[in-house]
Amino acid sequence: MSVAQRTGRGIAVEQLDGIRDRARLRRDQRGTLSSWPFHQLGQHLAYKARRAGVPFVEVDPAYTSQRCPRCGHTERANRPDRDRFSCRRCGLAGPADHVAGVNVCNRARSAWVFVTAPVPAPA
């Protein structure tokens, strides 16, 4: 929070709702995932951001790890394994988590325009 506050930036995260349904894990990892309080984490982040005066936005997580932030091409094959991203169309490559983070950031920028847009006065 302090970095976002100090630099005048916001915090963007994927919506954590339904993460248990979306995540595919090995059987031995399922117990650990089930014990994580995802909803509570999201609420805590939002509360702390509000308290610090830092913009906070949750974005749709759909395809953030499969979409190329350069050309927009979305395909499961862009993610050859858990750790790597490699766009089949333009060749952009890098760590999968970093690429997903860039996509979350881009979605947050788009969403923020709608969140902060002035509400038209009733006619």
The first five atom37 places (N, CA, C, CB, O) and aatype in JSON, in Angstrom:
{
  "aatype": [12, 15, 19, 0, 5, 1, 16, 7, 1, 7, 9, 0, 19, 6, 5, 10, 3, 7, 9, 1, 3, 1, 0, 1, 10, 1, 1, 3, 5, 1, 7, 16, 10, 15, 15, 17, 14, 13, 8, 5, 10, 7, 5, 8, 10, 0, 18, 11, 0, 1, 1, 0, 7, 19, 14, 13, 19, 6, 19, 3, 14, 0, 18, 16, 15, 5, 1, 4, 14, 1, 4, 7, 8, 16, 6, 1, 0, 2, 1, 14, 3, 1, 3, 1, 13, 15, 4, 1, 1, 4, 7, 10, 0, 7, 14, 0, 3, 8, 19, 0, 7, 19, 2, 19, 4, 2, 1, 0, 1, 15, 0, 17, 19, 13, 19, 16, 0, 14, 19, 14, 0, 14, 0],
  "atom_mask": [
    [1, 1, 1, 1, 1],
    [1, 1, 1, 1, 1],
    [1, 1, 1, 1, 1],
    [1, 1, 1, 1, 1],
    [1, 1, 1, 1, 1],
    [1, 1, 1, 1, 1],
    [1, 1, 1, 1, 1],
    [1, 1, 1, 0, 1],
    [1, 1, 1, 1, 1],
    [1, 1, 1, 0, 1],
    [1, 1, 1, 1, 1],
    [1, 1, 1, 1, 1],
    [1, 1, 1, 1, 1],
    [1, 1, 1, 1, 1],
    [1, 1, 1, 1, 1],
    [1, 1, 1, 1, 1],
    [1, 1, 1, 1, 1],
    [1, 1, 1, 0, 1],
    [1, 1, 1, 1, 1],
    [1, 1, 1, 1, 1],
    [1, 1, 1, 1, 1],
    [1, 1, 1, 1, 1],
    [1, 1, 1, 1, 1],
    [1, 1, 1, 1, 1],
    [1, 1, 1, 1, 1],
    [1, 1, 1, 1, 1],
    [1, 1, 1, 1, 1],
    [1, 1, 1, 1, 1],
    [1, 1, 1, 1, 1],
    [1, 1, 1, 1, 1],
    [1, 1, 1, 0, 1],
    [1, 1, 1, 1, 1],
    [1, 1, 1, 1, 1],
    [1, 1, 1, 1, 1],
    [1, 1, 1, 1, 1],
    [1, 1, 1, 1, 1],
    [1, 1, 1, 1, 1],
    [1, 1, 1, 1, 1],
    [1, 1, 1, 1, 1],
    [1, 1, 1, 1, 1],
    [1, 1, 1, 1, 1],
    [1, 1, 1, 0, 1],
    [1, 1, 1, 1, 1],
    [1, 1, 1, 1, 1],
    [1, 1, 1, 1, 1],
    [1, 1, 1, 1, 1],
    [1, 1, 1, 1, 1],
    [1, 1, 1, 1, 1],
    [1, 1, 1, 1, 1],
    [1, 1, 1, 1, 1],
    [1, 1, 1, 1, 1],
    [1, 1, 1, 1, 1],
    [1, 1, 1, 0, 1],
    [1, 1, 1, 1, 1],
    [1, 1, 1, 1, 1],
    [1, 1, 1, 1, 1],
    [1, 1, 1, 1, 1],
    [1, 1, 1, 1, 1],
    [1, 1, 1, 1, 1],
    [1, 1, 1, 1, 1],
    [1, 1, 1, 1, 1],
    [1, 1, 1, 1, 1],
    [1, 1, 1, 1, 1],
    [1, 1, 1, 1, 1],
    [1, 1, 1, 1, 1],
    [1, 1, 1, 1, 1],
    [1, 1, 1, 1, 1],
    [1, 1, 1, 1, 1],
    [1, 1, 1, 1, 1],
    [1, 1, 1, 1, 1],
    [1, 1, 1, 1, 1],
    [1, 1, 1, 0, 1],
    [1, 1, 1, 1, 1],
    [1, 1, 1, 1, 1],
    [1, 1, 1, 1, 1],
    [1, 1, 1, 1, 1],
    [1, 1, 1, 1, 1],
    [1, 1, 1, 1, 1],
    [1, 1, 1, 1, 1],
    [1, 1, 1, 1, 1],
    [1, 1, 1, 1, 1],
    [1, 1, 1, 1, 1],
    [1, 1, 1, 1, 1],
    [1, 1, 1, 1, 1],
    [1, 1, 1, 1, 1],
    [1, 1, 1, 1, 1],
    [1, 1, 1, 1, 1],
    [1, 1, 1, 1, 1],
    [1, 1, 1, 1, 1],
    [1, 1, 1, 1, 1],
    [1, 1, 1, 0, 1],
    [1, 1, 1, 1, 1],
    [1, 1, 1, 1, 1],
    [1, 1, 1, 0, 1],
    [1, 1, 1, 1, 1],
    [1, 1, 1, 1, 1],
    [1, 1, 1, 1, 1],
    [1, 1, 1, 1, 1],
    [1, 1, 1, 1, 1],
    [1, 1, 1, 1, 1],
    [1, 1, 1, 0, 1],
    [1, 1, 1, 1, 1],
    [1, 1, 1, 1, 1],
    [1, 1, 1, 1, 1],
    [1, 1, 1, 1, 1],
    [1, 1, 1, 1, 1],
    [1, 1, 1, 1, 1],
    [1, 1, 1, 1, 1],
    [1, 1, 1, 1, 1],
    [1, 1, 1, 1, 1],
    [1, 1, 1, 1, 1],
    [1, 1, 1, 1, 1],
    [1, 1, 1, 1, 1],
    [1, 1, 1, 1, 1],
    [1, 1, 1, 1, 1],
    [1, 1, 1, 1, 1],
    [1, 1, 1, 1, 1],
    [1, 1, 1, 1, 1],
    [1, 1, 1, 1, 1],
    [1, 1, 1, 1, 1],
    [1, 1, 1, 1, 1],
    [1, 1, 1, 1, 1],
    [1, 1, 1, 1, 1]
  ],
  "atom_positions": [
    [[0.82, -1.19, 0.0], [0.0, 0.0, 0.0], [0.86, 1.25, 0.0], [-0.93, 0.0, 1.19], [0.56, 2.23, -0.69]],
    [[1.94, 1.22, 0.78], [2.73, 2.44, 0.91], [3.39, 2.83, -0.42], [3.8, 2.27, 1.99], [3.52, 4.01, -0.71]],
    [[3.8, 1.85, -1.21], [4.4, 2.17, -2.51], [3.35, 2.8, -3.42], [5.0, 0.89, -3.17], [3.63, 3.81, -4.07]],
    [[2.16, 2.22, -3.46], [1.08, 2.78, -4.29], [0.74, 4.19, -3.81], [-0.17, 1.88, -4.25], [0.53, 5.09, -4.63]],
    [[0.68, 4.37, -2.52], [0.35, 5.68, -1.95], [1.45, 6.69, -2.28], [0.16, 5.58, -0.42], [1.16, 7.81, -2.7]],
    [[2.69, 6.3, -2.09], [3.82, 7.2, -2.32], [3.97, 7.59, -3.79], [5.11, 6.54, -1.84], [4.35, 8.72, -4.09]],
    [[3.67, 6.66, -4.71], [3.86, 6.92, -6.14], [2.6, 7.42, -6.84], [4.35, 5.68, -6.82], [2.63, 7.73, -8.03]],
    [[1.49, 7.51, -6.08], [0.25, 7.99, -6.68], [-0.38, 6.98, -7.63], [0.0, 0.0, 0.0], [-1.08, 7.37, -8.57]],
    [[-0.13, 5.71, -7.41], [-0.69, 4.66, -8.25], [-1.76, 3.9, -7.51], [0.41, 3.71, -8.72], [-1.99, 4.11, -6.31]],
    [[-2.42, 3.01, -8.23], [-3.46, 2.19, -7.63], [-3.05, 0.74, -7.56], [0.0, 0.0, 0.0], [-1.94, 0.36, -7.94]],
    [[-3.98, -0.07, -7.06], [-3.76, -1.5, -6.95], [-4.83, -2.21, -7.76], [-3.77, -1.97, -5.47], [-6.02, -1.91, -7.63]],
    [[-4.41, -3.15, -8.59], [-5.35, -3.94, -9.39], [-5.09, -5.41, -9.12], [-5.21, -3.62, -10.92], [-3.94, -5.86, -9.09]],
    [[-6.16, -6.15, -8.93], [-6.07, -7.6, -8.73], [-7.16, -8.28, -9.54], [-6.2, -7.97, -7.22], [-8.16, -7.66, -9.91]],
    [[-6.96, -9.55, -9.81], [-8.02, -10.33, -10.44], [-9.13, -10.54, -9.42], [-7.48, -11.69, -10.98], [-8.85, -10.65, -8.22]],
    [[-10.36, -10.6, -9.87], [-11.46, -10.94, -8.98], [-11.2, -12.32, -8.42], [-12.84, -10.87, -9.71], [-10.9, -13.26, -9.17]],
    [[-11.32, -12.45, -7.14], [-11.0, -13.71, -6.49], [-12.21, -14.62, -6.34], [-10.4, -13.45, -5.14], [-12.07, -15.76, -5.88]],
    [[-13.39, -14.15, -6.72], [-14.6, -14.97, -6.62], [-14.47, -16.19, -7.54], [-15.86, -14.14, -7.0], [-14.02, -16.07, -8.68]],
    [[-14.85, -17.34, -7.04], [-14.87, -18.55, -7.85], [-13.52, -19.12, -8.18], [0.0, 0.0, 0.0], [-13.42, -19.98, -9.06]],
    [[-12.48, -18.67, -7.51], [-11.13, -19.14, -7.86], [-10.98, -20.64, -7.61], [-10.08, -18.37, -7.05], [-10.23, -21.32, -8.32]],
    [[-11.68, -21.15, -6.6], [-11.6, -22.58, -6.33], [-12.15, -23.4, -7.5], [-12.36, -22.93, -5.04], [-11.68, -24.51, -7.77]],
    [[-13.14, -22.84, -8.18], [-13.73, -23.55, -9.33], [-12.83, -23.47, -10.56], [-15.11, -22.97, -9.66], [-12.85, -24.37, -11.4]],
    [[-12.05, -22.39, -10.67], [-11.21, -22.18, -11.85], [-9.86, -22.88, -11.75], [-10.99, -20.71, -12.08], [-9.31, -23.31, -12.77]],
    [[-9.34, -23.01, -10.54], [-7.99, -23.55, -10.37], [-7.99, -25.07, -10.54], [-7.44, -23.18, -8.98], [-8.87, -25.77, -10.04]],
    [[-6.99, -25.54, -11.25], [-6.81, -26.99, -11.42], [-5.53, -27.37, -10.7], [-6.75, -27.41, -12.95], [-4.44, -26.93, -11.06]],
    [[-5.68, -28.18, -9.68], [-4.54, -28.55, -8.86], [-4.44, -30.06, -8.71], [-4.63, -27.89, -7.5], [-5.41, -30.8, -8.92]],
    [[-3.27, -30.48, -8.33], [-3.1, -31.89, -7.98], [-3.87, -32.17, -6.69], [-1.59, -32.26, -7.81], [-4.13, -31.27, -5.9]],
    [[-4.23, -33.39, -6.51], [-5.02, -33.79, -5.35], [-4.36, -33.37, -4.04], [-5.24, -35.3, -5.35], [-5.06, -32.91, -3.12]],
    [[-3.04, -33.5, -3.92], [-2.36, -33.16, -2.67], [-2.32, -31.66, -2.4], [-0.95, -33.7, -2.71], [-2.02, -31.25, -1.28]],
    [[-2.63, -30.82, -3.4], [-2.65, -29.38, -3.21], [-4.05, -28.84, -2.9], [-2.1, -28.69, -4.43], [-4.18, -27.69, -2.48]],
    [[-5.06, -29.63, -3.1], [-6.44, -29.15, -2.96], [-6.78, -28.69, -1.55], [-7.39, -30.24, -3.37], [-7.49, -27.69, -1.38]],
    [[-6.28, -29.39, -0.55], [-6.56, -29.01, 0.84], [-6.0, -27.64, 1.16], [0.0, 0.0, 0.0], [-6.65, -26.85, 1.84]],
    [[-4.8, -27.35, 0.67], [-4.19, -26.05, 0.91], [-5.0, -24.95, 0.25], [-2.74, -26.03, 0.39], [-5.25, -23.91, 0.86]],
    [[-5.41, -25.16, -0.99], [-6.2, -24.15, -1.7], [-7.53, -23.91, -1.0], [-6.43, -24.57, -3.15], [-7.96, -22.76, -0.9]],
    [[-8.17, -24.95, -0.54], [-9.47, -24.81, 0.1], [-9.4, -24.04, 1.4], [-10.06, -26.17, 0.35], [-10.4, -23.47, 1.83]],
    [[-8.24, -24.0, 2.02], [-8.13, -23.31, 3.29], [-7.81, -21.81, 3.13], [-7.06, -23.97, 4.14], [-7.85, -21.07, 4.11]],
    [[-7.49, -21.37, 1.93], [-7.19, -19.96, 1.73], [-8.47, -19.14, 1.76], [-6.44, -19.75, 0.41], [-9.44, -19.52, 1.1]],
    [[-8.51, -18.03, 2.49], [-9.7, -17.18, 2.54], [-9.66, -16.11, 1.44], [-9.81, -16.51, 3.93], [-9.41, -14.94, 1.72]],
    [[-9.91, -16.51, 0.2], [-9.78, -15.59, -0.93], [-10.69, -14.37, -0.8], [-10.09, -16.31, -2.23], [-10.25, -13.24, -1.01]],
    [[-11.95, -14.6, -0.44], [-12.89, -13.48, -0.3], [-12.4, -12.51, 0.77], [-14.31, -14.01, 0.04], [-12.46, -11.29, 0.6]],
    [[-11.93, -13.06, 1.88], [-11.43, -12.23, 2.97], [-10.2, -11.44, 2.53], [-11.1, -13.1, 4.19], [-10.05, -10.28, 2.9]],
    [[-9.33, -12.06, 1.75], [-8.15, -11.37, 1.24], [-8.56, -10.18, 0.38], [-7.26, -12.34, 0.43], [-8.03, -9.08, 0.54]],
    [[-9.5, -10.4, -0.55], [-9.97, -9.3, -1.4], [-10.58, -8.17, -0.59], [0.0, 0.0, 0.0], [-10.32, -7.0, -0.88]],
    [[-11.38, -8.5, 0.41], [-11.98, -7.48, 1.26], [-10.92, -6.72, 2.04], [-12.99, -8.11, 2.22], [-11.01, -5.5, 2.19]],
    [[-9.93, -7.43, 2.53], [-8.85, -6.8, 3.29], [-8.05, -5.83, 2.41], [-7.92, -7.87, 3.89], [-7.74, -4.72, 2.83]],
    [[-7.73, -6.26, 1.2], [-7.0, -5.37, 0.28], [-7.8, -4.12, -0.03], [-6.66, -6.12, -1.02], [-7.25, -3.01, -0.02]],
    [[-9.09, -4.29, -0.32], [-9.95, -3.14, -0.63], [-10.02, -2.19, 0.57], [-11.37, -3.61, -1.02], [-9.93, -0.98, 0.4]],
    [[-10.18, -2.73, 1.76], [-10.25, -1.91, 2.97], [-8.96, -1.13, 3.17], [-10.53, -2.79, 4.2], [-9.0, 0.08, 3.41]],
    [[-7.83, -1.8, 3.08], [-6.55, -1.14, 3.28], [-6.3, -0.06, 2.23], [-5.41, -2.17, 3.25], [-5.78, 1.01, 2.54]],
    [[-6.68, -0.34, 0.99], [-6.52, 0.65, -0.08], [-7.38, 1.88, 0.19], [-6.88, 0.03, -1.45], [-6.91, 3.01, 0.07]],
    [[-8.65, 1.66, 0.55], [-9.54, 2.79, 0.87], [-8.97, 3.62, 2.01], [-10.95, 2.28, 1.25], [-8.96, 4.85, 1.96]],
    [[-8.5, 2.93, 3.02], [-7.96, 3.62, 4.2], [-6.74, 4.47, 3.84], [-7.58, 2.6, 5.27], [-6.54, 5.54, 4.42]],
    [[-5.94, 4.0, 2.89], [-4.74, 4.73, 2.47], [-5.03, 5.73, 1.35], [-3.67, 3.74, 2.01], [-4.14, 6.48, 0.94]],
    [[-6.28, 5.74, 0.86], [-6.61, 6.65, -0.24], [-6.04, 6.21, -1.57], [0.0, 0.0, 0.0], [-5.78, 7.03, -2.45]],
    [[-5.85, 4.92, -1.72], [-5.26, 4.35, -2.93], [-6.37, 3.73, -3.79], [-4.17, 3.29, -2.58], [-7.17, 2.95, -3.28]],
    [[-6.42, 4.05, -5.07], [-7.43, 3.42, -5.95], [-7.23, 1.9, -5.96], [-7.33, 3.99, -7.4], [-6.11, 1.4, -6.0]],
    [[-8.34, 1.19, -5.93], [-8.33, -0.27, -5.91], [-9.37, -0.77, -6.89], [-8.6, -0.82, -4.48], [-10.52, -0.33, -6.87]],
    [[-8.96, -1.69, -7.77], [-9.88, -2.22, -8.78], [-9.68, -3.72, -8.91], [-9.67, -1.52, -10.14], [-8.56, -4.21, -8.91]],
    [[-10.79, -4.44, -9.01], [-10.75, -5.88, -9.29], [-11.19, -6.06, -10.74], [-11.67, -6.7, -8.3], [-12.18, -5.47, -11.17]],
    [[-10.46, -6.88, -11.48], [-10.77, -7.08, -12.9], [-11.12, -8.53, -13.18], [-9.59, -6.64, -13.78], [-10.77, -9.43, -12.41]],
    [[-11.79, -8.75, -14.28], [-12.17, -10.08, -14.72], [-10.9, -10.88, -15.04], [-13.12, -10.02, -15.96], [-10.07, -10.42, -15.82]],
    [[-10.74, -12.05, -14.44], [-9.51, -12.82, -14.66], [-9.49, -13.65, -15.94], [-9.29, -13.72, -13.51], [-8.49, -14.29, -16.23]],
    [[-10.58, -13.64, -16.69], [-10.68, -14.52, -17.87], [-9.54, -14.27, -18.86], [-12.02, -14.32, -18.56], [-9.37, -13.16, -19.37]],
    [[-8.79, -15.31, -19.13], [-7.74, -15.36, -20.16], [-6.56, -14.42, -19.91], [-8.34, -15.03, -21.48], [-5.79, -14.15, -20.84]],
    [[-6.39, -13.9, -18.7], [-5.25, -13.01, -18.45], [-3.92, -13.72, -18.67], [-5.31, -12.46, -17.04], [-2.92, -13.07, -19.0]],
    [[-3.88, -15.03, -18.49], [-2.62, -15.74, -18.68], [-2.46, -16.3, -20.09], [-2.5, -16.86, -17.67], [-1.41, -16.87, -20.41]],
    [[-3.48, -16.15, -20.93], [-3.42, -16.68, -22.3], [-3.43, -15.57, -23.35], [-4.58, -17.62, -22.54], [-3.22, -15.84, -24.53]],
    [[-3.68, -14.33, -22.95], [-3.8, -13.22, -23.89], [-2.47, -12.48, -24.03], [-4.91, -12.24, -23.45], [-1.81, -12.19, -23.04]],
    [[-2.11, -12.19, -25.26], [-0.88, -11.44, -25.51], [-1.16, -9.95, -25.31], [-0.35, -11.72, -26.95], [-2.05, -9.4, -25.95]],
    [[-0.4, -9.29, -24.44], [-0.63, -7.87, -24.22], [-0.17, -6.98, -25.38], [0.06, -7.44, -22.96], [-0.54, -5.82, -25.46]],
    [[0.65, -7.54, -26.27], [1.12, -6.77, -27.42], [0.11, -6.78, -28.56], [2.47, -7.31, -27.9], [-0.29, -5.73, -29.05]],
    [[-0.32, -7.98, -28.98], [-1.18, -8.07, -30.17], [-2.62, -8.47, -29.86], [-0.6, -9.05, -31.14], [-3.48, -8.4, -30.73]],
    [[-2.88, -8.9, -28.63], [-4.23, -9.27, -28.24], [-4.63, -10.7, -28.57], [0.0, 0.0, 0.0], [-5.75, -11.12, -28.25]],
    [[-3.74, -11.45, -29.21], [-4.06, -12.83, -29.58], [-4.25, -13.66, -28.31], [-2.95, -13.43, -30.47], [-3.39, -13.66, -27.43]],
    [[-5.37, -14.37, -28.23], [-5.67, -15.21, -27.07], [-5.81, -16.65, -27.51], [-6.96, -14.72, -26.37], [-6.64, -16.99, -28.36]],
    [[-4.99, -17.49, -26.91], [-5.02, -18.91, -27.27], [-4.37, -19.7, -26.13], [-4.28, -19.17, -28.63], [-3.39, -19.26, -25.54]],
    [[-4.93, -20.84, -25.83], [-4.38, -21.69, -24.77], [-2.92, -22.05, -25.07], [-5.23, -22.97, -24.6], [-2.11, -22.16, -24.15]],
    [[-2.59, -22.24, -26.35], [-1.23, -22.62, -26.74], [-0.21, -21.52, -26.48], [-1.21, -23.0, -28.21], [1.0, -21.78, -26.52]],
    [[-0.66, -20.28, -26.22], [0.28, -19.22, -25.86], [0.97, -19.51, -24.53], [-0.46, -17.87, -25.78], [1.99, -18.9, -24.2]],
    [[0.41, -20.43, -23.79], [0.94, -20.79, -22.48], [1.43, -22.24, -22.55], [-0.15, -20.62, -21.36], [0.73, -23.14, -22.1]],
    [[2.62, -22.47, -23.11], [3.1, -23.84, -23.31], [3.26, -24.63, -22.01], [4.41, -23.81, -24.05], [3.13, -25.86, -22.01]],
    [[3.55, -23.94, -20.92], [3.59, -24.59, -19.61], [3.26, -23.56, -18.54], [4.99, -25.24, -19.35], [2.97, -22.4, -18.85]],
    [[3.29, -23.98, -17.31], [2.85, -23.14, -16.2], [3.67, -21.85, -16.05], [2.92, -23.93, -14.92], [3.13, -20.83, -15.63]],
    [[4.94, -21.89, -16.38], [5.83, -20.77, -16.11], [6.11, -19.85, -17.29], [7.11, -21.28, -15.61], [6.58, -18.73, -17.11]],
    [[5.82, -20.32, -18.51], [6.21, -19.54, -19.7], [5.02, -19.09, -20.52], [7.15, -20.35, -20.57], [4.0, -19.78, -20.6]],
    [[5.16, -17.91, -21.14], [4.2, -17.4, -22.1], [4.94, -17.18, -23.4], [3.52, -16.07, -21.59], [6.06, -16.67, -23.4]],
    [[4.33, -17.58, -24.51], [4.92, -17.37, -25.82], [3.79, -17.2, -26.84], [5.87, -18.56, -26.21], [3.11, -18.17, -27.18]],
    [[3.59, -15.97, -27.32], [2.5, -15.69, -28.25], [2.73, -16.4, -29.58], [2.35, -14.18, -28.47], [3.8, -16.27, -30.19]],
    [[1.73, -17.14, -30.01], [1.82, -17.88, -31.26], [1.71, -16.96, -32.47], [0.74, -18.94, -31.32], [2.09, -17.36, -33.57]],
    [[1.21, -15.75, -32.29], [1.05, -14.83, -33.42], [2.24, -13.88, -33.56], [-0.23, -14.03, -33.27], [2.85, -13.82, -34.63]],
    [[2.59, -13.13, -32.51], [3.63, -12.1, -32.66], [4.97, -12.49, -32.05], [3.16, -10.83, -32.03], [5.97, -11.8, -32.27]],
    [[5.01, -13.59, -31.28], [6.28, -14.06, -30.74], [6.68, -13.48, -29.39], [0.0, 0.0, 0.0], [7.74, -13.83, -28.87]],
    [[5.87, -12.6, -28.81], [6.2, -12.07, -27.49], [6.35, -13.23, -26.52], [5.1, -11.07, -27.0], [5.5, -14.13, -26.48]],
    [[7.41, -13.22, -25.73], [7.65, -14.31, -24.79], [8.14, -13.74, -23.48], [8.67, -15.32, -25.36], [8.74, -12.67, -23.42]],
    [[7.86, -14.49, -22.41], [8.31, -14.06, -21.09], [7.68, -14.9, -20.01], [0.0, 0.0, 0.0], [6.95, -15.85, -20.28]],
    [[7.97, -14.54, -18.77], [7.38, -15.27, -17.65], [5.86, -15.12, -17.66], [7.97, -14.78, -16.31], [5.35, -14.01, -17.8]],
    [[5.15, -16.22, -17.51], [3.69, -16.2, -17.6], [3.06, -15.28, -16.56], [3.14, -17.61, -17.43], [2.1, -14.58, -16.86]],
    [[3.58, -15.28, -15.34], [3.01, -14.42, -14.3], [3.17, -12.94, -14.63], [3.67, -14.73, -12.95], [2.28, -12.14, -14.35]],
    [[4.3, -12.59, -15.23], [4.51, -11.19, -15.62], [3.52, -10.77, -16.71], [5.96, -10.98, -16.11], [2.93, -9.69, -16.64]],
    [[3.36, -11.62, -17.71], [2.42, -11.32, -18.8], [1.0, -11.18, -18.26], [2.47, -12.43, -19.89], [0.27, -10.27, -18.65]],
    [[0.6, -12.08, -17.36], [-0.73, -11.99, -16.76], [-0.87, -10.69, -15.97], [-0.99, -13.2, -15.84], [-1.93, -10.06, -16.0]],
    [[0.18, -10.28, -15.27], [0.16, -9.03, -14.52], [-0.01, -7.82, -15.42], [0.0, 0.0, 0.0], [-0.72, -6.88, -15.08]],
    [[0.64, -7.84, -16.57], [0.49, -6.75, -17.55], [-0.96, -6.7, -18.03], [1.47, -6.93, -18.75], [-1.54, -5.62, -18.17]],
    [[-1.55, -7.86, -18.29], [-2.94, -7.9, -18.73], [-3.89, -7.4, -17.64], [-3.33, -9.33, -19.13], [-4.85, -6.69, -17.95]],
    [[-3.62, -7.75, -16.39], [-4.45, -7.23, -15.28], [-4.32, -5.72, -15.22], [-4.02, -7.87, -13.92], [-5.33, -5.02, -15.05]],
    [[-3.12, -5.21, -15.35], [-2.89, -3.76, -15.34], [-3.65, -3.07, -16.47], [-1.4, -3.45, -15.46], [-4.3, -2.04, -16.25]],
    [[-3.59, -3.63, -17.67], [-4.29, -3.04, -18.81], [-5.8, -3.06, -18.6], [-3.94, -3.8, -20.1], [-6.48, -2.08, -18.92]],
    [[-6.33, -4.14, -18.06], [-7.77, -4.2, -17.79], [-8.16, -3.2, -16.72], [-8.18, -5.62, -17.35], [-9.23, -2.59, -16.79]],
    [[-7.31, -3.03, -15.74], [-7.61, -2.07, -14.67], [-7.66, -0.65, -15.24], [-6.56, -2.16, -13.55], [-8.52, 0.14, -14.85]],
    [[-6.75, -0.33, -16.14], [-6.78, 1.01, -16.77], [-8.1, 1.23, -17.5], [-5.6, 1.18, -17.75], [-8.71, 2.29, -17.38]],
    [[-8.53, 0.21, -18.25], [-9.8, 0.32, -18.97], [-10.97, 0.44, -18.01], [-10.0, -0.89, -19.89], [-11.86, 1.26, -18.21]],
    [[-10.97, -0.37, -16.97], [-12.06, -0.35, -15.99], [-12.08, 0.97, -15.24], [-11.92, -1.53, -14.99], [-13.15, 1.49, -14.92]],
    [[-10.91, 1.51, -14.95], [-10.84, 2.74, -14.16], [-11.51, 3.91, -14.87], [-9.4, 3.08, -13.85], [-12.07, 4.79, -14.23]],
    [[-11.45, 3.91, -16.2], [-12.11, 4.96, -16.97], [-13.61, 4.95, -16.67], [-11.86, 4.77, -18.49], [-14.22, 6.01, -16.52]],
    [[-14.2, 3.76, -16.58], [-15.63, 3.66, -16.3], [-15.95, 3.95, -14.84], [-16.14, 2.27, -16.67], [-17.0, 4.51, -14.54]],
    [[-15.07, 3.58, -13.95], [-15.29, 3.8, -12.52], [-15.26, 5.29, -12.2], [-14.25, 3.05, -11.69], [-16.02, 5.77, -11.36]],
    [[-14.37, 6.02, -12.86], [-14.19, 7.43, -12.53], [-14.94, 8.37, -13.47], [-12.73, 7.77, -12.55], [-14.89, 9.59, -13.29]],
    [[-15.64, 7.83, -14.47], [-16.37, 8.67, -15.42], [-17.48, 9.43, -14.68], [-16.98, 7.82, -16.58], [-18.15, 8.87, -13.81]],
    [[-17.67, 10.71, -15.02], [-18.73, 11.47, -14.36], [-20.11, 10.9, -14.71], [-18.65, 12.95, -14.76], [-20.36, 10.48, -15.84]],
    [[-20.97, 10.9, -13.74], [-22.32, 10.4, -13.95], [-23.15, 11.53, -14.54], [-22.95, 9.85, -12.63], [-23.19, 12.62, -13.96]],
    [[-23.82, 11.29, -15.71], [-24.6, 12.38, -16.3], [-25.79, 12.73, -15.4], [-25.09, 11.98, -17.72], [-26.39, 11.87, -14.75]],
    [[-26.11, 14.01, -15.38], [-27.24, 14.49, -14.57], [-28.54, 13.99, -15.18], [-27.24, 16.03, -14.47], [-28.67, 13.92, -16.4]],
    [[-29.52, 13.66, -14.33], [-30.8, 13.21, -14.86], [-31.47, 14.29, -15.71], [-31.73, 12.79, -13.73], [-31.37, 15.47, -15.4]],
    [[-32.14, 13.88, -16.74], [-32.78, 14.84, -17.65], [-34.12, 15.3, -17.13], [-32.97, 14.24, -19.03], [-34.79, 16.11, -17.77]]
  ]
}
